[in-house]
Amino acid sequence: MEERFRTIRIHPDGAQIVCSEQPCLLLIVVLTILTGWDGLLPEAMTFPLLAVIGCLLLYLLFRYMYLTRMVFVIGGEQLMHEHGIFTTQRDYIELYRVVDYSEHRTFTQIVLGLKTISVYSGDRTSPRLDILGVAEKDNLIQELRHRVEVNKTRRNIHEFTNMQ
């Protein structure tokens, strides 16, 4: 009897923007402090700095929209990554091609309770796929590992290692 899997949809947590865009956020804070301090900068510098802050905020808004529209879908046979704002791109990895996984947590992700899961595959177009902004409590690797093993068994694919 063939095993049936429910489809898992993962959207990165919105807090991941803090982890991904730290330099930009820090620059906005510094520029805001500089423009707000009386007498620190000449009056002629205030408007250009406000314009730069506005551009950086627009950039952050774009990155936030891009991040929150991103979706990772884990089905019974494929892992799909959909991303884009004005256009949409879908990348697929056949689960039987997955060879390894890893979890990574930056300091900011630890504070926010998030992690990044990297999936490594023999796929030519997507040898590595990073699943960003996953909740720390989610045990996604175990679920992926099980689905990969089922797909490899179904296709009669065996991995041989060079043991010395």
Stockholm file with secondary structure:
# STOCKHOLM 1.0

chainA/1-164         MEERFRTIRIHPDGAQIVCSEQPCLLLIVVLTILTGWDGLLPEAMTFPLLAVIGCLLLYLLFRYMYLTRMVFVIGGEQLMHEHGIFTTQRDYIELYRVVDYSEHRTFTQIVLGLKTISVYSGDRTSPRLDILGVAEKDNLIQELRHRVEVNKTRRNIHEFTNMQ
#=GR chainA/1-164 SS CCCCCCCEEECCCTTHHHHHTHHHHHHHHHHHHHHHSTTTSCHHHHHHHHHHHHHHHHHHHHHHHHHHHCEEEECSSEEEEEECSSSCEEEEEEGGGEEEEEEECCHHHHHHTEEEEEEEESCSSCSEEEEEEEETTCCHHHHHHHHHHHHHHHTTCCCCCCCC
#=GC SS_cons         CCCCCCCEEECCCTTHHHHHTHHHHHHHHHHHHHHHSTTTSCHHHHHHHHHHHHHHHHHHHHHHHHHHHCEEEECSSEEEEEECSSSCEEEEEEGGGEEEEEEECCHHHHHHTEEEEEEEESCSSCSEEEEEEEETTCCHHHHHHHHHHHHHHHTTCCCCCCCC
//
